[in-house]
Amino acid sequence: MGRLVAWFGSTLVLALPSWIFAETQVQGSPRVRGSSPAISQAIEQAFERSPTFRELLAAIEGTDGIVYVHHGECGRNVLACLLLTVTQAGPNRILHIRVDPRRRGHDLMVDIGHELRHAVELLNEPGIVDSNAAHNFYQRSAAIDRYYFETQEAIETELKIDKELRQWKKQR
């Protein structure tokens, strides 16, 4: 997520990653934003098909958070992750979720839902305004391995969304 800053004469040029400009608005949730049409479509389909997913988006709408969902690698064979790089932008806290670019359809929707639960966990704590506070929160409240964390709430949310999506598919 590096930036390139350069001076050309008296002009400062700031080069940002292309995904910042490629965001796609998600219908029904201006606070959750996909970085590609495929991610936005997965979020919209999950919104239509899963009551639990809708509850997550509604919970985020009630906060000061904006959550960007991007394709990318999390490392250590993890297929999706919430980055603990919380930043403040005016009155908003910005969070980022990465999902493996190979994830599609049902699996992508479930992965995003799981990570949105983690986003809600952080956004429900007004004092979490930076990366240190996010790390400290999970040090206190989550099962932690040396390289990652997990909460029971996110696991349960993932299972509920998976079940709801499967039920939706059976009804079609």
N, C-alpha and C positions, 0 to 999 in steps of 0.2 A: 504494500500500500504506500510505497514511497512516492515522493513528489520530487520533481526536478525544478529547481529555482535557478534562474540565470539572469544576468544583467546584460542587456544589449544597449550600449550607450546609456541613456538616461531612463530606459524602460525596463521594468521588472517583468519577467515572463515566468509564469507559474504553470507548469505542465502537470495536469492531474490525470489519474487513471481514467480510461475511457468509460468504465462502468458508471462513473459519477454522472455522466451526461446521458447515459443510455437507459436510465431508470424508466420503468413502465408503471404507471399508476394502476393500482389494483382497485377494481370497482367495489364500492361498499366499504373501503378502508383506506382513507388517505394517509394513515399513519403506518401502514405496512406496504412496502414498496418493493416490487420485483425489479431486478436489474436486467431482465431479459423477458421477451414475450412468453417463453416457455415457463419461466418461474411464475410470472403473473397469472398465466393460464392455470397453472397447478393450484395457486392460492385461490383463484376464483372458483375452480371446480370443487376444491375442498370446502369452501364457504357454502356452496350450493348443496353439497352432499352430506356434510357432517355438522350436527348441532354443536358438538364440542368445539370444532374449529371456529364456528361462528362466535361462540362464547369467548374464545381467545382473542379474536379480532375486536369484539366489543370491549373486552377488558383493556386492550391496548388503546382503543379509542378514548377511554376514560382517563388516560394518563398524559403526561407531558413527553412521552416517548415517540420517536420515529424509528422504525425497524426496517433496515434494508436487507433484502435477501439476495445473495449473489452466488454464482457458481464459483467454486474454488476448492482447494484442498485444505483439509484440517490437520493432516499428518497422522501418523501412528495408526493407519487403516481405519480412521474414524470417517464415516460417510457424511456427517453433518455436525455442525458445531455453532454455538453462540460465542462470538469473540468477546472477550472481556475488556474490550477497548471502548468503554463508555466515554463519550465526549459531550460537552455542553455546547449547544449552538443557540444562542439567544435563550428563549424560554424552554427550549426542547433538549431532551437527552437523546443522543443518537446511538443506536446499537446496530450491530451487523451480524448476520447469520450467513454462514457458508454451507453450501450443499455440493456434494460431489457431482460433477457434470454428467456422470454416467447414470445418475438416478433419474427415473422417469415415472410418469403416471402415478399409480397408487403409492409406490414406495416414496416418491418425491413428496407427495402430499403428507404422508405420515411423518416423514423426517422433518418437514417444515413445521408441522404441528408440534412435534416434540420440542423443537428449538424455540418456537414461539412461547411455549410454557415457561422455558427458562427466561425468556425476555420479560414475561409478565412477573416472574419472581423478582427480577431486578427492578422493574419499573414500579412495582408496588412499594418499594423502599425509597422514599424521596431523598434520603441522604446518599444514595449511590449516584454520584455525579462524575466519577472518574474510574480509571482502571484499578487503582489501589482499593477503592471502596468495594468494587465488584469482586475482586479477589478475596478480600476480607470476608465479605458476605458468604461466599461459598466455602471458605475455610471453616466458618462457624456452622453452616447449615446443610452441608451436602456430604455425601460419601465421596471421598477424594482419593484418587490414585495420584501418583507423582505427576502425571501429565494431564489428567482430566478430572472432571467432577460429574456427579450424577445425583438427581433427586428422585425420590419416590413419586412425587407429583408428576414429573415429566414422563416417567415410565408409564404411569397409569393413564395419562393423557394420550400418549402414543397408542396404547392398547385400545382405548375407547374410540379414537379416530379410526384406527384400523378396522375395528368391528363395525362402526357406522358406515364406512366406505364399502365394506363387503356386503352389508345389508342393502345399501343403496343399489349396488350392482345386481344383486339377486332380484330386486324389484323391477328391473328393467328388462 
